Amino acid sequence: MRSRRGCSRCSGRKGILCAGILALMTPGEGCGSAAGLRSAARTRASLSSPFAIAPAWFSCKDMKVSAAVEQFLDVHEGFIALVVLPGRIISQVTTLPEYTEVYNTVNKLRVESVVAIEGVVRPRPTDAINADMKTGAIEVAADHILVLNTVARSLPFPVTTADTVKEKFPEEIRLRYRVLDLHRQQMQSNLRLRHSVVKLIRRYLEDKHDFVEIETPVLSKSTPEGARDYLVPSRVQPGTFYALPQSPQLFKQMLMVSGFEKYYQIARCFRDEDLRADRQPEFTQLDMEIAFTSMEDMLKLNEELMRHIFEEVGDIKVPNPFPRLTYAEAMNRYGTDRPDLRFDWELKDVRTSTFLENAF
């Protein structure tokens, strides 16, 4: 069912069906702008191509959005509110009961059903504006919906924008249903933050310091380091094994000799060790090497890189230069070469104190 609606501001009427959707949109001229209102040519994306998104952010613009329904927030007086996958732009979709096909379809949806919605972007009524949403001043008046996938049974745990699942459900359940767990806001934020950091590292090393990113082999010869190797049997040479690299150490040294004077990679490393807070069997590290340099230059480069990351990603000011401890000073003051400086727990010499004068 379809209906052609323009910039109607009648969305405040009762009986409206509201749905939060994953709006794949790009910023435009703003809601109700002159440029938006002059947009007479409405380019509607075809439902035969669910991922052909028409970018829009202003009134009088037809568009297509795709969404995974995540949570029913409220149901009363014919009003249903839905929230979708976190970490993206969330918008609101409205439709009226008289648009029977759309209304009935959405009314039967279950959490995590995937839909494609087609409609017109328009301003929300003043009393319906949500200042906490990036798209809180607009809505999409839907006149067609296509269900791309449905959910056949109840979910093992709720998927919500509120990060409460971690406290209520054990890790074993969340890992078993990892796809759902990754919907949590914390998981979304963690992965997107990691992406931002990696992107900053690449730009900084390549654009400012002329590093070259080179991937080194993952299947290699065993070169024992500080841990045991993970071994992979060879099919074509029975009785022989590859080893997964604990680090790209030998490969990057070969690159230095080969004339690549500044190398780096975001390297996957594997070490067959017992799991501890600071030990993982599989991990990712920033690996880099410079052919002609000094320890002071390497320390300075790493300090600059860390300051750049913290300032760009978190707007956090980092000391310049970093406070430094020599190995000898760290051992004498803290008894370890990696002290936790958040706590002022230094070793104290009690050989001349009153402790020696008292018997216990």
LODO-928226 format. One line per 8 residues: number of its first residue (from 1); their letters; for each residue x, y, z of C-alpha. Coordinates in Angstrom, 2 decimals, m for minus. Layout:
<atoms>
NUM> A> X,Y,Z; ...
</atoms>
This chain:
<atoms>
1> MRSRRGCS> 0.00,0.00,0.00; 1.26,3.44,m0.87; 0.15,7.00,m0.27; 1.74,10.26,m1.35; 2.18,12.63,1.58; 4.16,15.84,1.65; 5.20,17.95,4.62; 2.15,17.19,6.70
9> RCSGRKGI> 2.45,18.36,10.30; m0.51,16.29,11.48; 1.64,13.66,13.19; 0.33,14.70,16.59; m3.00,12.90,16.02; m3.91,9.86,18.10; m3.56,6.40,16.67; m0.10,7.01,15.18
17> LCAGILAL> 2.26,4.07,15.00; 5.81,5.17,15.84; 8.86,3.09,15.09; 12.51,3.81,15.80; 14.54,2.80,12.76; 18.17,2.58,11.76; 18.31,5.64,9.54; 21.19,5.40,7.11
25> MTPGEGCG> 21.32,9.12,6.37; 23.88,11.83,5.86; 23.62,15.41,7.21; 21.91,17.83,4.86; 20.50,21.31,5.02; 18.49,20.74,8.20; 14.83,20.17,8.94; 12.45,22.50,7.19
33> SAAGLRSA> 15.24,24.40,5.45; 14.58,26.40,2.31; 16.74,24.04,0.31; 14.80,21.09,1.65; 11.42,22.66,0.96; 12.50,23.48,m2.59; 13.37,19.85,m3.18; 10.57,19.06,m5.60
41> ARTRASLS> 12.36,16.16,m7.24; 11.84,13.27,m4.86; 14.06,10.32,m5.59; 12.50,7.23,m4.04; 14.72,4.21,m3.56; 13.33,0.99,m4.98; 12.21,m1.65,m2.51; 13.73,m4.22,m4.83
49> SPFAIAPA> 17.08,m2.92,m3.61; 16.73,m2.75,0.19; 20.17,m1.23,0.66; 19.85,1.60,m1.87; 19.58,4.44,0.62; 18.54,7.93,m0.48; 20.51,10.36,1.76; 18.25,12.95,3.36
57> WFSCKDMK> 18.07,15.07,6.48; 15.41,17.63,5.65; 11.71,17.97,4.90; 9.96,17.05,1.66; 12.49,14.36,0.82; 11.54,10.78,0.05; 13.94,8.22,1.44; 14.46,4.57,2.24
65> VSAAVEQF> 15.76,3.22,5.55; 16.58,m0.28,6.77; 16.39,m1.34,10.39; 16.56,m4.15,12.90; 13.76,m3.71,15.43; 15.43,m3.90,18.81; 12.98,m3.06,21.56; 9.35,m2.16,22.10
73> LDVHEGFI> 9.44,0.75,24.51; 5.76,1.48,25.01; 2.39,0.26,23.85; m0.72,2.31,24.60; m3.60,3.89,22.71; m2.35,2.48,19.42; 1.09,4.04,19.93; 4.08,1.71,19.61
81> ALVVLPGR> 7.66,2.92,20.01; 10.58,0.87,18.74; 14.33,1.29,19.20; 16.92,m0.28,16.91; 20.58,m1.22,16.71; 22.72,1.22,18.75; 25.76,2.99,17.44; 24.03,4.38,14.34
89> IISQVTTL> 21.68,7.27,13.68; 18.28,6.52,15.21; 15.19,8.14,13.81; 11.45,7.83,14.27; 9.01,6.38,11.77; 5.30,7.15,11.93; 2.26,5.74,10.21; m1.49,5.92,10.79
97> PEYTEVYN> m3.93,3.01,11.34; m5.76,3.92,8.13; m2.66,2.80,6.22; m3.71,m0.75,6.96; m0.87,m2.67,5.30; 1.95,m0.78,7.02; 0.18,m0.56,10.37; m0.70,m4.24,10.57
105> TVNKLRVE> 2.75,m5.34,9.42; 4.60,m3.28,12.03; 2.11,m4.28,14.71; 3.09,m7.95,14.22; 6.85,m7.43,14.31; 8.99,m9.05,16.98; 12.19,m7.78,18.48; 15.17,m8.08,16.08
113> SVVAIEGV> 13.00,m8.40,12.97; 14.68,m6.67,10.04; 12.63,m4.28,7.93; 13.00,m1.79,5.10; 10.77,1.27,5.36; 9.96,3.81,2.67; 8.50,7.24,3.36; 8.88,11.01,3.51
121> VRPRPTDA> 11.11,12.93,5.92; 9.26,15.71,7.73; 9.63,17.84,10.90; 8.20,16.58,14.15; 5.62,18.62,16.04; 7.23,20.97,18.55; 6.03,18.97,21.55; 7.44,15.75,20.07
129> INADMKTG> 11.01,16.95,19.50; 13.60,14.84,21.31; 16.73,16.87,22.04; 18.63,13.74,23.09; 18.52,12.26,19.56; 20.55,13.41,16.59; 17.41,13.09,14.50; 15.06,14.19,17.26
137> AIEVAADH> 13.60,17.06,15.22; 12.46,14.95,12.26; 10.53,11.80,11.50; 9.86,9.56,8.52; 6.21,9.26,7.50; 6.13,5.66,6.28; 3.84,4.52,3.50; 5.43,1.18,2.66
145> ILVLNTVA> 7.26,m1.50,4.62; 9.10,m4.63,3.52; 9.94,m7.30,6.11; 13.41,m8.57,5.20; 13.67,m11.14,7.98; 11.59,m12.20,10.95; 12.39,m13.64,14.37; 10.89,m17.10,14.88
153> RSLPFPVT> 11.34,m17.45,18.65; 12.04,m15.50,21.80; 15.57,m14.20,22.29; 17.80,m15.73,25.02; 18.24,m12.27,26.50; 16.87,m8.83,25.63; 18.79,m6.62,23.24; 18.41,m3.02,24.33
161> TADTVKEK> 20.16,0.31,24.01; 20.56,0.30,27.80; 23.72,m1.57,28.80; 22.15,m3.79,31.47; 22.54,m7.19,29.83; 26.09,m7.65,31.12; 24.99,m7.46,34.75; 21.93,m9.70,34.36
169> FPEEIRLR> 23.24,m12.51,32.14; 26.44,m14.58,32.60; 29.28,m14.28,30.14; 28.79,m17.86,28.94; 25.30,m17.03,27.64; 26.44,m13.79,26.02; 29.35,m15.51,24.27; 27.10,m18.30,23.01
177> YRVLDLHR> 24.84,m15.68,21.42; 27.62,m13.29,20.49; 25.66,m11.70,17.64; 23.08,m10.42,20.10; 25.68,m9.42,22.67; 27.41,m7.23,20.09; 24.25,m5.13,19.92; 24.97,m3.75,23.38
185> QQMQSNLR> 25.96,m0.11,23.45; 29.19,m0.86,25.31; 30.26,m3.44,22.74; 29.35,m1.15,19.87; 31.29,1.71,21.45; 34.33,m0.47,22.15; 34.61,m1.73,18.58; 34.02,1.68,17.05
193> LRHSVVKL> 36.59,3.21,19.41; 39.09,0.56,18.36; 38.41,1.38,14.72; 38.98,5.09,15.39; 42.28,4.40,17.14; 43.57,2.15,14.34; 42.59,4.76,11.74; 44.45,7.48,13.68
201> IRRYLEDK> 47.54,5.28,13.98; 47.64,4.64,10.25; 47.18,8.28,9.31; 49.73,9.50,11.84; 52.49,7.05,10.94; 51.99,7.25,7.18; 51.17,10.93,6.65; 53.49,12.46,9.23
209> HDFVEIET> 56.37,9.99,9.46; 56.36,8.18,6.08; 55.93,4.68,7.49; 54.99,1.83,5.15; 52.41,m0.73,6.27; 53.50,m4.26,5.32; 51.73,m7.48,6.29; 54.03,m10.33,7.29
217> PVLSKSTP> 53.21,m14.08,7.06; 50.98,m15.74,9.63; 52.08,m19.29,8.78; 55.81,m19.43,9.43; 58.64,m21.47,10.88; 58.79,m21.96,14.62; 61.10,m19.40,16.24; 60.56,m19.88,19.99
225> EGARDYLV> 60.35,m16.67,21.99; 58.94,m16.14,25.47; 56.06,m18.61,25.12; 55.09,m21.83,23.38; 54.07,m21.76,19.72; 50.71,m22.69,18.28; 51.48,m25.39,15.71; 49.53,m26.00,12.49
233> PSRVQPGT> 50.10,m29.37,10.73; 50.95,m29.27,7.03; 48.68,m31.30,4.76; 51.10,m31.47,1.82; 54.12,m32.33,3.97; 52.96,m34.88,6.58; 54.84,m34.79,9.86; 55.80,m31.12,9.54
241> FYALPQSP> 54.19,m28.09,11.11; 53.78,m24.38,10.64; 53.87,m22.08,13.66; 51.69,m19.05,14.25; 53.92,m16.03,14.97; 54.38,m14.79,18.51; 55.49,m11.51,16.93; 56.72,m10.34,13.49
249> QLFKQMLM> 60.24,m9.87,14.91; 62.27,m11.75,12.30; 60.18,m10.56,9.38; 60.50,m6.89,10.26; 64.26,m7.25,10.67; 64.38,m8.70,7.17; 62.40,m5.70,5.94; 64.92,m3.31,7.47
257> VSGFEKYY> 67.77,m5.06,5.63; 65.68,m5.01,2.44; 65.52,m1.21,2.41; 62.19,m0.52,4.09; 63.52,1.88,6.68; 60.19,2.61,8.36; 57.75,m0.26,8.71; 54.61,m0.87,10.74
265> QIARCFRD> 51.60,m3.15,10.84; 48.60,m3.88,13.04; 49.82,m7.42,13.72; 47.99,m10.49,14.95; 50.12,m12.49,17.39; 49.62,m15.91,18.99; 51.18,m17.25,22.18; 50.27,m20.56,23.81
273> EDLRADRQ> 50.10,m19.28,27.38; 47.75,m19.61,30.31; 45.08,m16.93,30.27; 45.81,m14.09,32.69; 44.85,m10.44,33.02; 47.86,m9.39,30.93; 48.18,m12.52,28.78; 45.97,m13.53,25.86
281> PEFTQLDM> 46.51,m16.50,23.51; 45.58,m14.27,20.55; 46.06,m10.51,20.51; 46.66,m7.53,18.24; 49.60,m5.17,18.61; 51.02,m2.15,16.85; 54.36,m3.39,15.53; 56.86,m0.95,14.05
289> EIAFTSME> 60.54,m0.72,13.24; 62.92,2.04,12.13; 66.28,1.24,10.54; 68.33,4.25,11.62; 67.24,5.71,14.93; 68.03,5.98,18.63; 66.22,4.96,21.78; 65.37,8.60,22.48
297> DMLKLNEE> 63.84,9.03,19.01; 61.73,5.89,19.43; 60.50,7.01,22.84; 59.64,10.43,21.45; 57.74,8.93,18.50; 55.68,6.69,20.76; 54.92,9.56,23.14; 53.74,11.75,20.28
305> LMRHIFEE> 51.58,8.95,18.90; 49.93,8.28,22.26; 49.26,11.97,22.85; 47.75,12.25,19.37; 45.41,9.30,19.97; 44.20,10.43,23.40; 43.64,14.01,22.29; 41.83,13.09,19.06
313> VGDIKVPN> 39.67,10.26,20.36; 38.95,11.29,23.93; 40.00,14.95,24.12; 42.35,13.90,26.94; 45.49,15.91,27.57; 48.56,13.76,28.16; 51.76,15.04,29.85; 54.46,16.29,27.50
321> PFPRLTYA> 56.96,14.72,27.87; 55.91,11.52,29.64; 57.30,11.02,33.16; 60.09,8.43,32.95; 61.61,5.87,35.28; 64.80,3.95,34.67; 64.73,0.22,35.29; 66.96,0.57,38.34
329> EAMNRYGT> 64.81,3.34,39.80; 61.62,1.36,39.26; 63.05,m1.72,40.97; 64.43,0.28,43.90; 61.25,2.28,44.47; 58.52,m0.23,43.58; 60.14,m3.65,43.40; 58.86,m4.21,39.84
337> DRPDLRFD> 59.69,m2.96,36.36; 56.02,m2.16,35.65; 54.69,m0.33,38.71; 51.08,0.81,38.93; 51.60,4.54,39.42; 47.94,5.10,40.27; 48.90,4.11,43.81; 51.78,5.57,45.79
345> WELKDVRT> 53.03,2.22,47.04; 56.77,2.63,47.20; 59.17,0.36,49.03; 60.44,1.80,52.29; 63.80,1.10,53.91; 63.02,0.15,57.52; 66.51,m0.93,58.51; 67.08,2.28,60.47
353> STFLENAF> 63.52,2.77,61.68; 61.87,2.09,65.01; 60.72,m1.30,63.69; 64.19,m2.69,64.42; 64.00,m1.47,68.01; 60.81,m3.38,68.82; 60.34,m7.11,69.22; 57.27,m8.78,67.78
</atoms>
